Amino acid sequence: MKKQVYSGAIDYLQVMDENGNVDMQLMPSIPDSKIVDMYKYMLFARALDAKSLSLQRQGRLATYAPLIGEEATQIGVAMALRKDDVFVPSFRQHGVFLARGQPLEDYFVYWKGYEDGAKSTRQINALPVCVPVGTQLPHGAGVAFAQKYLKRDAVTVAFVGDGGTSEGDFYEAINFAGVNKLPFIVIIENNQWAISVPRKDQTAAQTLAQKAMAAGVRGVQVDGNDVLAVYKAVTEAIAASKNGPTVIECVTYRMSMHTTADDPAKYRPDSDVKPWKDKDPLKRVSIYLTAKGLWSGQLEQDTAAQQQKQIDEAVDRSEQQFKPDPKGMFETLYSFMPDTLKDEERNAVENNFWM
């Protein structure tokens, strides 16, 4: 006997195309004012990225991972989240931190190499930046398990890159979440590159969203350069979270280098990048808002000036006012300090190890 025991399909969602045209049948329920706010945050994220890259090249920030080209994915997710939802990042979600309300000076302190800048993540219901590939996902699943156990009306949203979906941590997290029907949303920020490894060379899966199906989890693919599609997909996933997790693949592109320690010119020709410039996530929202009379060149100039002022002032505070406290390496490692660590801290203080 031979019979089909399973079949499945992955839906693709795009609400706003590259030319700013919107499919009104798919348009999420969202006021125009919120779309304007989305665009402002996308502009802010890009300006913050440019400043951070400049500071790193001047030796004023440590190794940095640019986000340019991925603003719609990050702001679309951030604007869909509610206050009590928990955000679990990898290492490139600066736009989410920005829109969730992390103080800008803390952002710069962190990327200067001081963990003190991560302290404010608690205020915005976020975990700290996680650089090891994929290891944040089991943490996120654990947070979602706690949310369900405590009967909280909240979800956990964790980010992972396309390369991270080939890690065991990815499968273990979504399998655990699927079995326990956790309020867990995994955002695959598919920017087509895992450092220098292209998407096609690190997995044979036709889509990354379909990897969710192996764990019995709902998967969907969206245009990651369409902020409305990302917002809609996350909003729907939150609504469905009482019945279990969702994996959302956001198809976008890493317009810059993996990090400032990387040179993409060695493995990626400019001809590969050009088609994605035409899909710029900011351009399409600008066209849409301008056509509706909600945006203008003057508004853009005024907004850019105001945001640059905020960024420059935050840089000054992080450089002039911030004084690192070496005790932070002891006090912020655990939710409560074990006795062995207390002994190490006391020994370090008494012997002035950091003086």
MISEFI-212592 format. One record per atom (N, C-alpha, C): residue in one letter; x, y, z. Coordinates in steps of 0.05 Angstrom, whole numbers, padded with zeros to 5 digits, always signed. Atoms other than C-alpha are relative to their C-alpha. Last residue first. Layout:
aXYZ/...
//
This chain:
m-00011-00027-00002/m+00853+00999+00764/m+00026+00003-00017/w+00006-00016+00024/w+00815+00939+00742/w+00011+00028+00001/f-00008+00013+00024/f+00845+00887+00789/f-00005+00017-00025/n+00000-00020+00020/n+00840+00934+00849/n+00009-00011-00028/n-00027+00000+00013/n+00860+00878+00896/n+00002+00020-00023/e-00020-00003-00020/e+00801+00888+00944/e+00028+00003-00012/v+00001-00027-00012/v+00753+00900+00887/v+00023+00005+00019/a-00008-00019+00020/a+00774+00838+00848/a+00000+00028+00011/n-00028+00003+00004/n+00772+00793+00910/n+00010+00021-00020/r-00013-00011-00024/r+00703+00819+00929/r+00031-00001-00004/e+00003-00029+00001/e+00678+00807+00858/e+00015+00013+00023/e-00017-00010+00021/e+00707+00736+00857/e-00002+00031-00001/d-00028+00002-00009/d+00676+00720+00924/d+00019+00011-00020/k-00004-00021-00021/k+00609+00747+00902/k+00028+00000+00010/l-00006-00024+00014/l+00615+00703+00840/l+00004+00024+00019/t-00026+00002+00013/t+00622+00641+00882/t+00008+00025-00015/d-00021-00006-00020/d+00563+00663+00925/d+00028-00001-00012/p-00007+00023-00017/p+00515+00665+00866/p+00024+00007+00018/m-00028+00007+00001/m+00491+00734+00842/m+00006-00024+00018/f-00011-00005-00027/f+00418+00740+00827/f+00028-00012+00000/s+00022-00014-00012/s+00388+00749+00757/s+00005+00005+00030/y+00022+00017-00009/y+00457+00729+00732/y-00023+00017+00011/l-00003+00026+00013/l+00512+00764+00692/l-00023-00019+00007/t+00021+00003+00021/t+00491+00835+00709/t+00001-00027-00014/e+00027-00006-00009/e+00526+00844+00776/e-00022-00005-00021/f+00009+00018-00021/f+00592+00811+00761/f-00030+00003+00005/m-00004+00027+00010/m+00611+00843+00695/m-00008-00021+00020/g+00022+00009+00016/g+00578+00906+00720/g+00003-00028-00011/k+00016+00018-00016/k+00630+00913+00774/k-00024-00011-00015/p-00009+00027+00004/p+00675+00942+00720/p-00016-00020+00017/d-00002+00011-00027/d+00634+01006+00722/d+00007-00030-00003/p+00004+00029-00003/p+00644+01044+00657/p+00004-00009+00029/k-00024+00010-00012/k+00636+01120+00660/k-00004-00030+00006/f-00001+00028-00009/f+00586+01149+00612/f+00027-00007+00012/q+00012+00004-00026/q+00581+01225+00611/q+00003-00029+00010/q-00008-00020-00020/q+00627+01247+00555/q-00010-00007+00028/e-00029-00004-00001/e+00627+01189+00505/e+00009+00018+00023/s-00014+00026-00003/s+00557+01160+00513/s+00030+00003+00003/r+00005+00010-00027/r+00527+01229+00526/r+00016-00026+00005/d-00014-00016-00020/d+00561+01257+00464/d-00004-00010+00028/v-00028+00007+00003/v+00536+01199+00421/v+00017+00016+00020/a-00004+00026-00014/a+00466+01210+00448/a+00029-00009-00002/e+00001-00005-00029/e+00469+01284+00429/e+00004-00026+00016/d-00025-00014-00008/d+00491+01266+00359/d+00001+00005+00030/i-00022+00019+00002/i+00435+01215+00350/i+00026+00013+00010/q+00003+00020-00022/q+00381+01262+00376/q+00024-00019+00000/k-00006-00014-00025/k+00406+01318+00330/k-00001-00019+00024/q-00030-00002-00001/q+00408+01270+00271/q+00008+00014+00026/q-00011+00026-00007/q+00335+01252+00285/q+00031+00001+00003/q+00007+00006-00028/q+00313+01324+00286/q+00012-00026+00009/a-00015-00018-00017/a+00350+01340+00222/a-00005-00005+00029/a-00028+00008+00001/a+00323+01279+00186/a+00017+00017+00019/t-00002+00024-00015/t+00252+01295+00207/t+00029-00009+00002/d+00004-00007-00028/d+00257+01366+00182/d+00004-00024+00019/q-00023-00016-00009/q+00286+01344+00116/q-00001+00006+00030/e-00023+00018-00001/e+00234+01290+00107/e+00025+00014+00010/l+00003+00017-00024/l+00178+01337+00125/l+00023-00019+00003/q-00006-00017-00023/q+00204+01386+00073/q-00003-00015+00026/g-00028-00004-00001/g+00206+01332+00019/g+00008+00017+00025/s-00011-00019+00019/s+00134+01314+00034/s+00030+00002+00003/w-00029-00004-00003/w+00091+01264+00070/w+00009+00019-00022/l-00008+00004-00028/l+00018+01249+00085/l+00030+00006+00004/g-00002-00026-00012/g-00011+01275+00019/g+00009+00000+00029/k+00023-00004-00017/k-00034+01205-00001/k+00000+00028+00014/a+00024+00001+00018/a+00015+01202-00059/a-00026+00006+00016/t+00000-00024+00016/t+00071+01224-00012/t-00025+00002-00017/l+00009-00021-00018/l+00054+01168+00037/l-00001+00027-00015/y+00028+00005-00009/y+00057+01114-00017/y-00010+00024+00017/i+00018-00004+00024/i+00120+01140-00051/i-00029-00001+00009/s-00001-00029+00007/s+00156+01147+00016/s-00019+00006-00023/v+00018-00013-00020/v+00134+01076+00036/v-00001+00030-00005/r+00028+00006+00006/r+00163+01049-00029/r-00019+00012+00019/k+00010-00013+00024/k+00229+01085-00022/k-00029-00005-00004/l+00008-00027-00007/l+00242+01063+00050/l-00013+00014-00024/p+00024-00001-00017/p+00241+00988+00036/p-00010+00028+00007/d-00006-00014-00025/d+00289+00994-00023/d-00025+00003+00017/k+00020+00010-00019/k+00267+00944-00076/k+00003+00014+00027/d+00026-00008+00011/d+00304+00980-00132/d-00023-00008+00019/k+00002-00028-00004/k+00367+00974-00089/k-00027+00011-00010/w+00013-00003-00026/w+00354+00899-00089/w-00002+00030+00008/p+00029+00005+00001/p+00366+00895-00163/p-00014+00005+00026/k+00016-00020+00014/k+00434+00931-00154/k-00030-00006-00001/v+00012-00019-00019/v+00464+00884-00102/v-00020+00019-00014/d+00019+00014-00016/d+00480+00825-00147/d-00016+00018+00019/s+00023+00006+00017/s+00512+00870-00199/s-00021-00016+00015/d+00019-00022-00002/d+00558+00897-00145/d-00026-00005-00016/p-00002-00022+00019/p+00593+00830-00143/p-00022+00021+00003/r+00026-00007+00010/r+00594+00789-00078/r+00003+00023-00020/y+00017+00023+00007/y+00653+00749-00052/y-00026+00007-00013/k-00016+00023+00005/k+00712+00796-00041/k-00016-00024-00009/a-00010-00002+00027/a+00669+00858-00047/a+00017-00024-00008/p+00017+00015+00019/p+00633+00835+00015/p+00010+00001-00028/d-00001-00015+00025/d+00691+00858+00060/d-00016-00016-00021/d+00005+00016+00025/d+00679+00836+00132/d+00002+00018-00024/a-00024+00016+00003/a+00704+00862+00200/a+00000-00016-00027/t-00022-00017+00008/t+00653+00918+00197/t+00027-00015-00002/t-00008-00018-00022/t+00599+00865+00200/t+00023+00018-00011/h+00010+00015-00023/h+00561+00826+00148/h+00005+00015+00026/m-00016+00023-00009/m+00575+00881+00098/m-00013-00015+00023/s-00027-00007-00008/s+00522+00926+00067/s+00015-00026+00007/m-00011-00018+00020/m+00457+00916+00028/m+00029+00007+00007/r-00021-00014-00015/r+00437+00854+00067/r+00016+00018-00019/y-00027+00001+00011/y+00374+00835+00031/y+00019+00016+00017/t-00012-00027+00003/t+00302+00819+00048/t+00028-00003-00010/v-00019+00001+00022/v+00255+00758+00049/v+00010+00029-00005/c+00000-00027+00012/c+00222+00757+00118/c+00022+00001-00021/e-00024-00006+00015/e+00209+00685+00138/e-00004+00026-00015/i+00004-00020+00022/i+00156+00681+00192/i+00027+00005-00014/v-00026-00008+00011/v+00154+00620+00238/v-00005+00017-00024/t-00001-00006+00029/t+00091+00615+00280/t+00029+00007-00008/p-00020-00018+00012/p+00079+00585+00348/p-00003+00004-00030/g-00027+00010+00006/g+00018+00555+00382/g+00017+00020-00015/n+00001+00027+00011/n-00057+00560+00391/n+00027-00011-00007/k+00012+00017-00021/k-00055+00619+00438/k-00002-00029-00010/s-00020+00011-00019/s-00006+00650+00389/s-00012-00017+00022/a+00001+00030+00001/a-00057+00658+00333/a+00017-00013+00021/a+00028+00009-00004/a-00071+00732+00347/a-00002-00030+00002/i+00006-00006-00028/i+00004+00744+00355/i-00029-00009+00006/a-00014+00021-00016/a+00017+00709+00289/a-00006+00004+00029/e+00016+00025+00002/e-00036+00753+00255/e+00013-00022+00017/t+00025-00004-00014/t-00002+00816+00281/t-00017-00025-00001/v-00006+00002-00028/v+00066+00789+00259/v-00026+00004+00016/a-00007+00028-00006/a+00042+00775+00188/a+00005-00003+00030/k+00024+00016+00002/k+00007+00843+00182/k+00006-00029+00009/y+00018-00007-00022/y+00067+00882+00207/y-00025-00018+00000/v-00012+00010-00025/v+00113+00845+00160/v-00018+00005+00024/a+00002+00029+00001/a+00066+00857+00101/a+00011-00012+00026/l+00027+00007-00005/l+00060+00930+00119/l-00005-00030+00001/v+00005-00003-00029/v+00135+00940+00125/v-00029-00007+00007/d+00027-00012-00001/d+00147+00912+00056/d-00008+00001+00029/n-00005-00028+00006/n+00222+00898+00047/n-00027+00015+00000/g-00012-00013-00023/g+00213+00831+00083/g+00007+00029-00005/d-00019-00019+00011/d+00165+00807+00030/d+00011+00016+00023/v+00010-00027+00007/v+00132+00752+00070/v+00022+00016-00014/q-00021-00017+00012/q+00139+00677+00078/q-00012+00027-00007/v+00009-00018+00021/v+00093+00638+00125/v+00025+00016-00010/g-00020-00016+00013/g+00102+00578+00171/g-00011+00018-00022/r+00009-00016+00022/r+00055+00545+00221/r+00024+00017-00011/v+00004-00029-00007/v+00089+00494+00265/v-00008+00015-00025/g+00029-00003-00004/g+00085+00418+00261/g-00008+00028+00007/a+00006+00000-00029/a+00160+00413+00273/a-00030+00004+00005/a-00011+00025-00012/a+00176+00391+00202/a-00006-00001+00030/m+00019+00022+00004/m+00129+00446+00177/m+00009-00026+00013/a+00019+00001-00023/a+00172+00501+00207/a-00018-00025-00002/k-00014+00015-00021/k+00227+00486+00156/k-00018-00002+00025/q+00009+00027+00000/q+00177+00510+00104/q+00014-00018+00021/a+00024+00002-00016/a+00191+00582+00124/a-00010-00029+00002/l-00009+00005-00027/l+00262+00576+00097/l-00025-00003+00019/t+00005-00024-00017/t+00236+00568+00027/t+00012-00007+00027/q+00009-00020+00019/q+00259+00521-00029/q-00007+00026+00015/a+00029-00005-00003/a+00299+00482+00023/a-00008+00022-00019/a+00013+00007+00025/a+00368+00462-00004/a-00030+00005+00001/t+00023+00017-00004/t+00405+00499+00051/t-00013-00006-00027/q+00001+00010-00027/q+00472+00533+00060/q-00025-00015+00007/d-00022+00019-00006/d+00495+00544-00012/d-00002-00011+00029/k+00003+00024+00015/k+00431+00576-00039/k+00021-00021+00008/r+00023+00015-00008/r+00429+00629+00016/r-00001-00028-00014/p+00026-00008+00011/p+00498+00654-00001/p-00022-00019+00009/v+00013+00023+00011/v+00557+00641+00046/v-00028+00008-00010/s-00007+00001+00029/s+00601+00702+00057/s-00014-00023-00014/i-00027-00012+00004/i+00571+00722+00125/i+00006-00001-00030/a-00010+00007-00026/a+00507+00681+00122/a+00030+00005+00000/w-00029+00005-00005/w+00477+00718+00063/w+00005-00008+00029/q-00013+00014+00022/q+00408+00723+00031/q+00029-00008+00005/n-00013-00021+00016/n+00380+00774+00080/n+00018-00011-00021/n-00014+00013+00022/n+00330+00723+00108/n+00012+00022-00018/e-00008-00024+00015/e+00311+00754+00175/e+00018-00009-00023/i-00024+00006+00015/i+00276+00692+00200/i+00006+00024-00017/i-00004-00017+00024/i+00228+00718+00252/i+00026-00008-00013/v-00028-00002+00010/v+00208+00664+00302/v+00000+00016-00026/i-00002-00008+00028/i+00143+00675+00339/i+00029+00002-00007/f-00028-00004+00009/f+00129+00638+00405/f-00001+00007-00030/p+00004-00026+00014/p+00064+00635+00444/p+00027+00011-00009/l-00009-00025-00013/l+00078+00562+00459/l-00007+00025-00015/k+00018-00021+00010/k+00039+00502+00434/k+00005+00027+00014/n+00013-00012-00023/n+00080+00454+00478/n-00019+00023-00008/v+00011+00021-00018/v+00099+00407+00422/v-00016+00013+00022/g+00022+00014+00012/g+00107+00464+00373/g-00013-00020+00018/a+00023-00018+00000/a+00150+00507+00419/a-00025-00013-00013/f+00010-00003-00028/f+00196+00449+00434/f-00024+00018+00001/n+00012+00026-00007/n+00202+00433+00359/n-00012+00001+00029/i+00027+00001+00012/i+00212+00507+00343/i-00013-00027+00006/a+00018-00021-00011/a+00269+00513+00393/a-00028-00002-00011/e+00007+00007-00027/e+00303+00447+00376/e-00020+00019+00012/y+00019+00022+00000/y+00300+00462+00302/y-00008-00008+00028/f+00024-00008+00013/f+00333+00530+00309/f-00021-00022+00001/d+00015-00016-00019/d+00384+00507+00360/d-00027+00009-00012/g+00017+00017-00016/g+00407+00453+00312/g-00018+00015+00019/e-00011+00008-00025/e+00433+00505+00264/e-00020-00017+00016/s-00014+00025+00004/s+00413+00509+00191/s+00013-00011+00026/t+00020+00021+00002/t+00361+00562+00207/t+00012-00027-00007/g+00007+00011-00026/g+00418+00606+00233/g-00021-00022-00002/g-00020+00020-00007/g+00444+00617+00162/g-00007-00014+00026/d+00004+00024+00017/d+00379+00652+00143/d+00020-00022+00007/g-00006-00004+00028/g+00384+00698+00203/g-00004-00025-00016/v-00022+00017+00008/v+00348+00690+00270/v+00005+00007-00030/f-00011-00004+00027/f+00301+00736+00309/f+00023-00020-00005/a-00028+00004+00002/a+00258+00717+00369/a+00009+00002-00029/v-00008-00002+00028/v+00189+00742+00386/v+00030-00001-00002/t-00029-00005+00003/t+00160+00721+00453/t+00007-00001-00030/v-00014+00019+00017/v+00085+00729+00462/v+00030+00006+00002/a-00024-00011+00013/a+00042+00761+00516/a+00013-00022-00017/d+00010-00007+00027/d-00024+00753+00552/d+00023+00013-00014/r-00002-00028+00008/r+00008+00719+00612/r-00010+00005-00028/k+00025-00010+00012/k-00017+00653+00637/k+00000+00029-00006/l+00010-00021-00018/l+00044+00641+00682/l-00026+00013-00010/y+00003+00011-00027/y+00058+00575+00648/y-00013+00020+00019/k+00024+00017+00000/k+00045+00605+00580/k-00005-00011+00028/q+00023-00017+00005/q+00093+00663+00591/q-00026-00018+00001/a+00006-00013-00025/a+00144+00615+00622/a-00025+00018-00003/f+00011+00021-00018/f+00142+00571+00560/f-00008+00013+00026/a+00028+00005+00008/a+00150+00633+00517/a-00013-00021+00017/v+00015-00023-00009/v+00213+00652+00556/v-00030-00004-00007/g+00003+00002-00029/g+00240+00582+00546/g-00016+00023+00011/a+00020+00021-00005/a+00226+00585+00471/a-00005-00003+00030/g+00026-00011+00006/g+00264+00650+00469/g-00022-00019+00005/h+00006-00019-00021/h+00324+00620+00505/h-00028+00012-00004/p+00010+00015-00023/p+00321+00561+00457/p-00006+00018+00024/l+00027+00011+00006/l+00324+00613+00400/l-00010-00019+00023/q+00021-00016-00013/q+00381+00656+00427/q-00027-00014-00002/t+00003+00008-00027/t+00433+00603+00410/t-00021+00015+00016/g+00022+00017-00006/g+00422+00611+00336/g-00005-00006+00029/v+00021+00004+00020/v+00490+00638+00316/v-00021-00020+00010/p-00002+00028+00009/p+00531+00663+00375/p-00024-00008-00017/v-00016+00003+00024/v+00523+00740+00374/v+00003-00030-00009/c-00011+00026+00000/c+00465+00751+00422/c+00015-00005-00026/v-00011+00009+00026/v+00445+00822+00438/v+00013-00027+00003/p-00023-00014+00012/p+00411+00827+00506/p+00007-00011-00027/l-00025+00013-00009/l+00341+00801+00520/l+00023+00015-00013/a-00017+00012+00020/a+00283+00849+00511/a+00023-00015+00014/n+00007+00029+00003/n+00224+00871+00552/n+00016-00013-00022/i+00016+00002+00025/i+00236+00946+00540/i-00007-00029-00006/q+00022-00020+00001/q+00259+00963+00610/q-00018-00003-00024/r+00022+00008-00018/r+00298+00899+00616/r-00023+00019-00002/t+00017+00018+00015/t+00339+00919+00555/t-00023-00010+00017/s+00027-00011+00005/s+00362+00979+00595/s-00017-00019-00016/k+00017+00000-00024/k+00421+00941+00624/k-00028+00008-00006/a+00021+00020+00002/a+00451+00926+00556/a-00019+00000+00023/g+00020-00009+00019/g+00492+00990+00552/g-00023-00020-00003/d+00018-00019-00014/d+00529+00970+00616/d-00023+00009-00019/e+00025+00013-00005/e+00557+00912+00575/e-00020+00018+00015/y+00006+00001-00029/y+00610+00959+00549/y-00028-00013+00004/g-00012+00023-00012/g+00642+00948+00480/g-00006-00004+00030/k-00028-00008-00007/k+00631+01015+00446/k+00014-00023+00014/w-00017+00004+00024/w+00571+00981+00414/w+00028+00012+00003/y-00003+00028+00005/y+00538+00976+00483/y+00019-00005-00023/v-00018+00011-00021/v+00552+01048+00501/v+00004-00030-00006/f-00028-00006+00006/f+00523+01070+00434/f+00019-00011+00021/y-00007+00013+00025/y+00457+01034+00445/y+00030+00005-00006/d-00006+00028-00008/d+00455+01058+00517/d+00008-00016-00024/e-00027+00000-00012/e+00461+01130+00492/e+00008-00028+00008/l-00021+00000+00020/l+00402+01118+00446/l+00028-00001+00011/p-00014-00026+00001/p+00356+01098+00502/p+00023-00001-00019/q-00026+00001-00013/q+00320+01033+00482/q+00012+00028-00001/g-00005-00021-00020/g+00249+01051+00463/g+00025-00002+00015/r+00010+00009-00026/r+00219+00991+00427/r+00007+00020+00022/a+00029-00004-00001/a+00228+01028+00361/a-00012-00010+00026/l+00007-00028+00003/l+00303+01035+00371/l-00030+00005+00004/f-00007-00013-00025/f+00313+00964+00397/f-00008+00030-00001/v+00020+00008-00020/v+00275+00939+00337/v+00006+00012+00027/g+00025-00014+00005/g+00317+00981+00289/g-00022-00008+00020/h-00002-00027-00012/h+00382+00956+00320/h-00026+00015-00004/q+00027-00011-00002/q+00363+00884+00303/q+00000+00028+00014/r+00003-00021+00020/r+00431+00862+00277/r-00026+00015+00003/f-00020-00022-00003/f+00460+00819+00333/f-00004+00022-00020/s-00026+00011+00005/s+00409+00764+00350/s+00020+00023+00003/p-00015-00007+00024/p+00349+00791+00385/p+00023-00019-00006/v-00025+00015-00003/v+00296+00763+00433/v+00017+00005-00025/f-00016+00000+00024/f+00238+00812+00441/f+00027-00013+00005/v-00029+00001-00004/v+00186+00799+00495/v+00015-00003-00026/d-00013+00020+00017/d+00114+00821+00489/d+00030+00002+00004/d-00008+00023-00016/d+00088+00862+00548/d+00013-00023-00016/k-00019-00007-00022/k+00086+00928+00511/k+00011-00024+00014/r+00013-00014-00022/r+00054+00901+00447/r+00020+00004+00023/l-00002+00010-00027/l+00091+00882+00384/l-00015+00017+00020/a+00022+00019-00005/a+00065+00900+00315/a+00001-00010+00029/m+00025-00015-00001/m+00108+00963+00310/m-00024-00018+00005/a+00001-00016-00024/a+00171+00924+00327/a-00027+00014+00004/v+00003+00018-00024/v+00159+00871+00274/v-00004+00017+00025/g+00026+00014+00002/g+00146+00921+00218/g-00005-00018+00024/i+00020-00019-00010/i+00205+00963+00243/i-00028-00012-00002/q-00004-00006-00029/q+00254+00905+00237/q-00022+00018+00010/t+00003+00024-00016/t+00230+00875+00171/t+00001+00008+00030/a+00029+00007+00000/a+00221+00943+00139/a-00005-00024+00017/e+00016-00017-00018/e+00291+00967+00160/e-00030-00008+00002/e+00017+00018-00015/e+00329+00909+00128/e-00019+00015+00019/g+00015+00018+00017/g+00363+00946+00072/g-00020-00017+00014/i+00012-00013+00023/i+00415+00979+00117/i-00012-00020-00019/l+00027+00010+00005/l+00425+00938+00181/l-00012+00010-00026/p+00019-00019+00012/p+00500+00945+00193/p-00027-00013-00007/a+00014+00014+00021/a+00535+00896+00241/a-00021+00019-00012/y+00029-00008+00003/y+00587+00932+00283/y-00012-00014-00024/t+00010+00014+00024/t+00657+00914+00309/t-00031+00003+00000/a-00012+00026+00005/a+00673+00964+00365/a-00012-00011-00026/l+00018+00022-00007/l+00654+01038+00365/l+00015-00026-00007/r+00016-00008-00024/r+00698+01100+00368/r-00022-00020+00007/g-00010+00013-00024/g+00753+01074+00323/g-00015+00007+00025/q-00017-00019-00014/q+00737+01125+00268/q+00012-00013+00025/r-00023-00006+00017/r+00711+01070+00222/r+00020+00020+00013/q-00017+00024-00001/q+00666+01048+00279/q+00025+00004-00017/l-00014+00000-00025/l+00639+01119+00286/l+00019-00025+00003/s-00020-00021+00001/s+00621+01122+00212/s+00017+00000+00026/l-00021+00009+00019/l+00586+01055+00214/l+00022+00021-00001/s-00014+00022-00013/s+00546+01077+00275/s+00024-00010-00017/k-00016-00012-00021/k+00526+01143+00243/k+00018-00021+00013/a-00021-00015+00013/a+00502+01107+00180/a+00019+00013+00020/d-00019+00019+00012/d+00463+01057+00221/d+00023+00014-00013/l-00015+00011-00022/l+00430+01110+00264/l+00021-00019-00011/a-00018-00021-00008/a+00409+01146+00200/a+00018-00010+00023/r-00021-00003+00021/r+00380+01082+00172/r+00020+00021+00008/a-00017+00024-00001/a+00343+01066+00237/a+00023+00002-00021/f-00016-00002-00024/f+00315+01137+00241/f+00020-00023+00001/l-00020-00021+00006/l+00289+01134+00169/l+00020+00002+00023/m-00017+00011+00020/m+00255+01068+00185/m+00022+00020-00008/y-00019+00019-00014/y+00229+01097+00250/y+00019-00013-00021/k-00019-00016-00016/k+00199+01156+00212/k+00020-00018+00014/y-00019-00012+00018/y+00168+01109+00161/y+00021+00016+00015/m-00017+00021+00010/m+00135+01068+00215/m+00022+00011-00018/d-00019+00006-00022/d+00109+01131+00248/d+00019-00022-00009/v-00019-00022-00001/v+00078+01152+00182/v+00021-00005+00021/i-00017+00005+00023/i+00046+01083+00176/i+00021+00022-00001/k-00019+00021-00008/k+00019+01093+00247/k+00019-00007-00023/s-00020-00012-00018/s-00012+01160+00228/s+00021-00021+00009/d-00021-00012+00015/d-00047+01127+00169/d+00023+00011+00018/p+00005-00028+00007/p-00086+01083+00216/p+00024+00011-00016/i-00021-00017-00012/i-00077+01007+00213/i-00005+00029-00009/s+00015-00022-00013/s-00124+00950+00197/s+00020+00017+00016/p+00007+00004-00028/p-00079+00910+00152/p-00016+00023+00011/m-00009-00022-00017/m-00083+00919+00076/m-00008-00006+00029/l-00019+00011-00020/l-00092+00852+00042/l+00009+00020+00021/q+00012+00023-00012/q-00154+00870+00002/q+00017-00013+00021/m+00018-00007-00022/m-00125+00939-00007/m-00014-00023+00012/d+00023+00018+00004/d-00066+00912-00047/d-00019+00005+00023/v+00010+00016-00022/v-00020+00973-00041/v-00024-00017-00009/n+00028+00008+00005/n+00022+01006-00095/n-00008-00020+00022/g+00018-00013-00020/g+00086+01039-00068/g-00029-00006-00005/n+00008-00026+00010/n+00127+01023-00130/n-00020+00014+00018/e-00023-00017+00002/e+00165+00964-00099/e-00006+00029-00009/d-00021+00008+00018/d+00100+00931-00078/d+00022+00021-00002/m-00010-00023+00014/m+00059+00941-00015/m+00023-00008-00019/v+00022-00020-00001/v+00018+00884+00014/v+00007+00024-00017/q-00010-00027+00006/q+00063+00824-00001/q-00024+00018-00001/l+00016-00024-00004/l+00051+00756+00030/l+00015+00025-00007/y-00017-00023+00002/y+00076+00687+00008/y-00018+00025+00002/d+00011-00024+00012/d+00039+00625+00031/d+00021+00022+00000/i-00008-00024-00014/i+00076+00560+00045/i-00011+00024-00015/a-00007-00023+00017/a+00045+00494+00025/a+00007+00024+00017/g+00002-00027-00011/g+00035+00425+00056/g+00009+00021-00020/s-00007-00019+00021/s+00025+00352+00043/s-00003+00028+00013/y-00003-00028-00007/y+00024+00293+00090/y+00005+00016-00025/v+00007-00004-00028/v+00005+00219+00092/v+00003+00030+00009/q-00011-00025-00009/q+00002+00206+00017/q-00009+00005+00029/k+00019-00023-00002/k-00013+00134+00004/k+00014+00024+00010/k-00014-00026+00001/k+00023+00070-00016/k-00020+00022+00000/m+00017-00024+00000/m+00000+00000+00000/m+00018+00025+00000/
//
